[in-house]
Amino acid sequence: MTVRLYLNGVAKTFTMHLQNGIRIPVVSNVDFSVAAGECAVLGGPSGAGKSSILKMVYGNYRCEEGQILVTVGDRIINIAGAEPRRILSLRRDTIGYVSQFLRVIPRVSAVDVVAEPLIAQGADAAQAAGKAKDLLARLNVPERLWSLPPATFSGGEQQRVNIARGFIADYALLLLDEPTASLDAANRAVVVSLVDEKKKQGVAMLGILHDLDVRERIADRIIDVTDFQVTAA
Ligand SMILES: Nc1ncnc2c1ncn2[C@@H]1O[C@H](COP(=O)(O)OP(=O)(O)OP(=O)(O)O)[C@@H](O)[C@H]1O
């Protein structure tokens, strides 16, 4: 078993600087690992700290305590102490993030929006566009939309463009932040098969999935975040 992600003694406390520096401890002693080819899902009630953990792994939230170790080839990198430039290069080459929200880029076509992460990893532009079209077709985005910028697409169409963009590149670690929220059953099934393919390729995945049906189909393990919750003294 190759460990791809290891959180070791991670803690997160928010400090509200505009409210007299009130400190809100959220999680502490977070310890778990995710192996290559495994999909682990963070469980626990609303407010338990699932998003905070995912955002620390992606480097969006600073991790003040503990280590977040990611295996990159034959090296191990600690995201908790990584410089912003290192985090950006990890996001290009090693860690992908699939959420339900598309950040629309004006005047860029759906195909180019989807292909971009793969081109950033060094792929040939024509091959990347081909793979982008395959994914858009699998996710039932109508072909007449592929050459248009997604700004005017429906919410569901934008969401599927974003999923295609999240799954196109080759990352060792993929973070799934409610990727199937508000998708219909047919497209949820497509996401399940995309996750299965990533597992076969040895990609480690860590996700938040409130959709119980999808969670049951893709989660190899549930990590209960309440185990790490900081209870008020
Ligand atoms: N940027 C922030 N500033 C201050 N507090 C925050 C911030 N982000 C999260 N929190 C607090 O941390 C706690 C955990 O939030 P988080 O979003 O991680 O929970 P969650 O388990 O993902 O919840 P949900 O299932 O509702 O999305 C909450 O009490 C929330 O108010």
The ligand as an SDF file (V2000), in Angstrom:
LIG
                    3D

 31 33  0  0  0  0  0  0  0  0999 V2000
  -12.9790   31.0080    7.2870 N   0  0  0  0  0  0  0  0  0  0  0  0
  -13.5430   30.7400    8.4750 C   0  0  0  0  0  0  0  0  0  0  0  0
  -13.5330   31.6350    9.4760 N   0  0  0  0  0  0  0  0  0  0  0  0
  -14.0780   31.3740   10.6730 C   0  0  0  0  0  0  0  0  0  0  0  0
  -14.6950   30.2050   10.9720 N   0  0  0  0  0  0  0  0  0  0  0  0
  -14.7300   29.2710   10.0290 C   0  0  0  0  0  0  0  0  0  0  0  0
  -14.1740   29.4720    8.7230 C   0  0  0  0  0  0  0  0  0  0  0  0
  -14.3720   28.3440    7.9810 N   0  0  0  0  0  0  0  0  0  0  0  0
  -15.0270   27.4890    8.7930 C   0  0  0  0  0  0  0  0  0  0  0  0
  -15.2360   28.0330   10.0010 N   0  0  0  0  0  0  0  0  0  0  0  0
  -15.9120   27.4010   11.1500 C   0  0  0  0  0  0  0  0  0  0  0  0
  -15.3500   26.1180   11.3530 O   0  0  0  0  0  0  0  0  0  0  0  0
  -16.3530   25.1690   11.6830 C   0  0  0  0  0  0  0  0  0  0  0  0
  -16.2430   24.0010   10.7170 C   0  0  0  0  0  0  0  0  0  0  0  0
  -16.6630   24.4360    9.4160 O   0  0  0  0  0  0  0  0  0  0  0  0
  -16.5100   23.5140    8.1310 P   0  0  0  0  0  0  0  0  0  0  0  0
  -17.0290   24.2970    6.9810 O   0  0  0  0  0  0  0  0  0  0  0  0
  -15.1450   22.9690    8.0700 O   0  0  0  0  0  0  0  0  0  0  0  0
  -17.5350   22.3290    8.5240 O   0  0  0  0  0  0  0  0  0  0  0  0
  -18.1610   21.1880    7.6020 P   0  0  0  0  0  0  0  0  0  0  0  0
  -18.0790   19.9180    8.4020 O   0  0  0  0  0  0  0  0  0  0  0  0
  -17.5340   21.1740    6.2690 O   0  0  0  0  0  0  0  0  0  0  0  0
  -19.6730   21.6610    7.5110 O   0  0  0  0  0  0  0  0  0  0  0  0
  -20.7730   21.5050    6.3090 P   0  0  0  0  0  0  0  0  0  0  0  0
  -21.0750   20.0330    6.2050 O   0  0  0  0  0  0  0  0  0  0  0  0
  -21.9430   22.2870    6.8330 O   0  0  0  0  0  0  0  0  0  0  0  0
  -20.1710   22.1030    5.0700 O   0  0  0  0  0  0  0  0  0  0  0  0
  -17.6890   25.8950   11.6400 C   0  0  0  0  0  0  0  0  0  0  0  0
  -18.0760   26.1830   12.9510 O   0  0  0  0  0  0  0  0  0  0  0  0
  -17.3850   27.1580   10.8530 C   0  0  0  0  0  0  0  0  0  0  0  0
  -18.1620   28.2220   11.3080 O   0  0  0  0  0  0  0  0  0  0  0  0
  1  2  1  0
  2  3  1  0
  2  7  2  0
  3  4  2  0
  4  5  1  0
  5  6  2  0
  6  7  1  0
  6 10  1  0
  7  8  1  0
  8  9  2  0
  9 10  1  0
 10 11  1  0
 11 12  1  0
 11 30  1  0
 12 13  1  0
 13 14  1  0
 13 28  1  0
 14 15  1  0
 15 16  1  0
 16 17  2  0
 16 18  1  0
 16 19  1  0
 19 20  1  0
 20 21  2  0
 20 22  1  0
 20 23  1  0
 23 24  1  0
 24 25  2  0
 24 26  1  0
 24 27  1  0
 28 29  1  0
 28 30  1  0
 30 31  1  0
M  END
$$$$
